[in-house]
Amino acid sequence: MNVLMIINGSAYGLDSTYNAIRLAASLSKRDGVTVTTFLMGDGVTAAMAGQKTPDGYYKLDRMLSVVTRGGGQILCCGTCMDARGISEQMLMEGAARSTMEALTDATLAADKVLVF
């Protein structure tokens, strides 16, 4: 089963972003499930490497790495990255700059599409 998750919310401050990434990680651990996570808008900030958070606070880049370890993809909207001054070098390992065309392809290939 192919699952596409589209995440629009900012990295921190929104429970929906945190819970979407938790779900993406959980799904990626299931046999027969391939997860593509497409980060748009402020969601691209979740894939920034080396996030500094208070002790005991979750780190979304580490949580997203579970998706790539499970064979999934982390794709980041290139236009959204540009609008926020985020370069490819600032992304976590395994995350990639992407396009609307790639999102279109992933949408058509998905058995389920979840939007947060």
C-alpha positions in Angstrom: 0.0 0.0 0.0 1.3 3.4 -0.9 0.5 6.2 1.5 1.0 9.9 0.7 1.1 12.3 3.6 1.0 16.1 2.9 2.1 18.2 5.8 1.5 22.0 5.7 2.0 23.1 9.3 5.0 24.6 11.0 7.5 22.3 12.6 6.8 23.4 16.2 3.7 24.8 17.8 1.1 22.7 16.0 0.0 19.4 17.4 -1.2 18.4 13.9 2.4 18.5 12.5 3.8 16.5 15.4 1.0 13.9 15.1 1.2 13.7 11.3 4.9 12.9 11.6 4.2 10.4 14.4 1.7 8.7 12.1 4.1 8.7 9.1 6.8 7.0 11.3 4.3 4.4 12.6 3.0 3.6 9.1 6.6 3.3 7.7 7.2 0.5 10.2 4.4 -1.7 8.8 5.1 -4.4 6.3 3.8 -3.7 2.8 3.4 0.0 3.5 5.4 2.7 1.6 5.1 6.2 2.9 5.9 9.4 1.0 5.8 12.5 3.1 5.5 15.8 1.2 6.2 18.9 3.2 4.6 22.1 2.0 4.4 25.6 3.3 5.8 25.9 6.8 6.0 22.1 6.9 9.3 22.2 5.1 10.9 23.5 8.4 10.3 20.0 9.9 13.0 18.6 7.6 15.7 21.0 8.7 18.8 19.2 10.0 20.2 19.7 13.5 17.2 21.1 15.2 17.9 22.6 18.6 15.0 22.1 21.0 14.8 22.2 24.8 15.9 19.1 26.7 13.2 16.5 26.6 11.4 18.1 23.7 10.9 16.1 20.5 13.0 16.7 17.4 11.0 16.3 14.2 14.1 15.7 12.0 14.9 12.6 14.0 11.3 11.5 13.9 11.2 11.9 10.1 14.3 9.8 9.8 12.2 6.8 10.8 10.3 7.2 7.5 13.4 7.1 5.4 14.8 4.1 7.4 11.5 2.3 6.6 12.1 2.9 2.8 9.9 6.0 2.6 10.6 9.4 1.1 10.7 12.9 2.6 10.0 15.4 -0.2 10.1 19.2 0.4 8.3 21.7 -1.8 11.1 23.7 -3.5 9.0 26.9 -3.9 8.2 26.7 -0.2 11.8 26.2 0.7 12.8 29.2 -1.4 10.2 31.4 0.3 11.7 30.5 3.7 15.3 30.8 2.7 15.9 27.1 3.2 18.6 25.5 1.0 19.0 21.8 0.2 22.1 21.8 2.4 20.0 22.7 5.4 17.8 19.6 5.0 18.2 16.4 7.1 19.8 13.4 5.5 17.3 11.6 3.3 15.1 14.7 2.6 15.0 16.1 -0.9 13.9 19.3 -2.6 10.9 18.5 -4.8 8.3 19.9 -7.1 4.6 20.1 -7.7 5.0 17.6 -10.5 6.5 15.1 -8.0 3.6 15.7 -5.7 1.2 15.2 -8.6 2.9 11.8 -9.4 2.8 10.8 -5.8 -0.8 11.7 -5.5 -1.8 9.6 -8.5 0.3 6.6 -7.3 -1.1 6.7 -3.7 -3.7 4.3 -2.4 -4.4 6.8 0.4 -3.7 10.5 0.7 -3.6 12.1 4.2 -3.4 15.9 4.5 -2.4 17.7 7.7 
